């Protein structure tokens, strides 16, 4: 079972939520999801709960899209106040740096109070990416890491 953002993998009688779960942690917890601190991943104990979570996340994103998740508009990645976001804009206006960030699910866009508080992790130059493609890439990398750790 999967959605535009989340997929579910069964392993060790748990149903692991794969994808950008941080932004949806309140929804996941409210619906019965549990967090494995050692693996830093959310899971459910039944496929029904996992399915409900995937559906709820899809509905949440459909209700609150701030930006398109399929349009190539993402200029890079950044850390702000300990959380990772995508960069929509990073420009100089006069002597002031303007940064616009978006949640990794595309649901909210904001300007940090100070550009100095933003740590740039990656810039995509003249090749902006879509939120969907970046999340798919991260999901694939996480899956490969889990497989390597299992062996």
C-alpha positions as CSV (number, residue, x, y, z in Angstrom):
1,X,0.0,0.0,0.0
2,X,1.3,3.4,-0.8
3,X,0.3,7.0,-1.6
4,X,2.0,9.9,-3.3
5,X,4.1,10.5,-0.2
6,X,4.1,7.4,2.0
7,X,4.5,3.7,1.4
8,X,4.2,0.8,3.8
9,X,6.7,-2.1,4.2
10,X,5.9,-5.2,6.4
11,X,8.9,-6.5,8.4
12,X,9.1,-8.3,11.7
13,X,5.2,-8.2,12.1
14,X,5.3,-4.4,11.9
15,X,4.1,-2.2,9.1
16,X,6.8,0.5,8.6
17,X,5.8,3.9,7.2
18,X,8.3,4.9,4.5
19,X,8.6,8.5,3.4
20,X,8.5,12.0,4.8
21,X,6.8,11.1,8.1
22,X,8.1,14.0,10.2
23,X,5.6,16.5,8.9
24,X,2.8,14.1,9.6
25,X,3.8,12.8,13.0
26,X,0.7,14.2,14.8
27,X,-1.6,12.5,12.3
28,X,0.4,9.2,12.5
29,X,0.3,9.3,16.3
30,X,-3.4,10.2,16.6
31,X,-4.3,7.3,14.3
32,X,-2.3,4.7,16.4
33,X,1.1,4.8,14.8
34,X,4.1,4.2,17.0
35,X,7.7,5.5,16.8
36,X,10.7,3.2,17.0
37,X,13.4,5.5,18.4
38,X,16.2,3.1,17.6
39,X,15.3,3.0,13.9
40,X,13.9,6.5,13.9
41,X,10.9,5.3,12.0
42,X,7.1,5.2,12.4
43,X,5.2,1.9,12.2
44,X,1.8,0.4,13.0
45,X,1.1,-3.0,14.4
46,X,-1.7,-3.8,11.9
47,X,-2.2,-3.3,8.2
48,X,-5.5,-1.5,8.8
49,X,-3.9,1.2,10.9
50,X,-1.2,1.6,8.3
51,X,-3.8,2.0,5.6
52,X,-5.7,4.6,7.6
53,X,-2.5,6.6,8.1
54,X,-1.7,6.5,4.4
55,X,-5.2,7.7,3.5
56,X,-5.2,10.4,6.2
57,X,-1.8,11.8,5.0
58,X,-3.1,11.8,1.4
59,X,-6.2,13.7,2.5
60,X,-4.2,16.2,4.5
61,X,-2.0,17.0,1.6
62,X,-4.9,17.2,-0.8
63,X,-6.6,19.7,1.6
64,X,-3.6,21.8,2.3
65,X,-1.3,22.1,-0.7
66,X,0.7,25.2,-0.5
67,X,2.9,24.3,-3.6
68,X,2.8,21.7,-6.3
69,X,4.6,18.5,-5.3
70,X,5.2,17.6,-9.0
71,X,6.4,21.0,-10.4
72,X,10.2,21.5,-10.6
73,X,10.4,24.4,-8.1
74,X,12.7,23.2,-5.4
75,X,16.1,25.0,-5.4
76,X,17.8,23.0,-2.6
77,X,17.6,21.7,1.0
78,X,18.1,23.5,4.3
79,X,18.0,23.0,8.0
80,X,16.1,25.5,10.1
81,X,15.6,25.2,13.9
82,X,16.7,21.5,13.7
83,X,14.3,20.5,10.9
84,X,14.9,19.9,7.2
85,X,13.0,21.9,4.6
86,X,13.1,22.4,0.9
87,X,14.2,25.8,-0.5
88,X,11.9,27.7,-2.8
89,X,13.8,30.9,-2.9
90,X,17.3,32.1,-1.9
91,X,18.1,35.6,-3.2
92,X,19.8,38.8,-2.3
93,X,17.7,42.0,-2.4
94,X,20.1,44.8,-1.9
95,X,22.1,43.7,1.1
96,X,19.4,41.5,2.6
97,X,19.2,37.8,2.0
98,X,15.6,36.5,1.4
99,X,15.0,32.8,1.9
100,X,11.6,31.1,1.4
101,X,11.3,27.5,2.7
102,X,8.6,24.9,2.3
103,X,7.7,21.8,4.4
104,X,8.9,18.6,2.8
105,X,5.3,17.6,2.0
106,X,4.6,20.9,0.3
107,X,1.9,21.8,2.8
108,X,3.3,25.1,4.2
109,X,5.6,27.8,2.9
110,X,7.3,30.4,5.2
111,X,10.1,32.9,5.5
112,X,12.5,32.2,8.4
113,X,12.9,35.2,10.7
114,X,16.6,35.4,9.9
115,X,18.4,34.0,6.9
116,X,21.5,33.6,9.2
117,X,19.6,30.8,11.1
118,X,19.3,28.7,7.9
119,X,21.9,26.1,7.1
120,X,22.0,25.3,3.4
121,X,22.5,21.5,2.9
122,X,22.2,21.3,-0.9
123,X,21.7,23.6,-3.8
124,X,20.4,22.3,-7.2
125,X,21.8,25.2,-9.3
126,X,19.9,25.6,-12.6
127,X,18.1,22.3,-12.2
128,X,15.3,22.7,-9.7
129,X,13.6,19.5,-8.5
130,X,10.1,18.5,-7.5
131,X,9.0,17.6,-4.0
132,X,7.7,14.3,-5.3
133,X,11.0,13.3,-6.9
134,X,13.0,14.3,-3.9
135,X,10.8,12.4,-1.5
136,X,10.9,9.3,-3.8
137,X,14.7,9.5,-3.9
138,X,14.9,9.7,-0.1
139,X,12.5,6.8,0.3
140,X,14.7,4.7,-2.0
141,X,17.9,5.6,-0.1
142,X,16.2,4.7,3.2
143,X,15.2,1.3,1.8
144,X,18.7,0.6,0.6
145,X,20.2,1.6,4.0
146,X,17.8,-0.7,5.8
147,X,18.8,-3.6,3.5
148,X,22.5,-2.9,4.1
149,X,22.0,-2.8,7.8
150,X,20.1,-6.1,7.8
151,X,23.1,-7.9,6.2
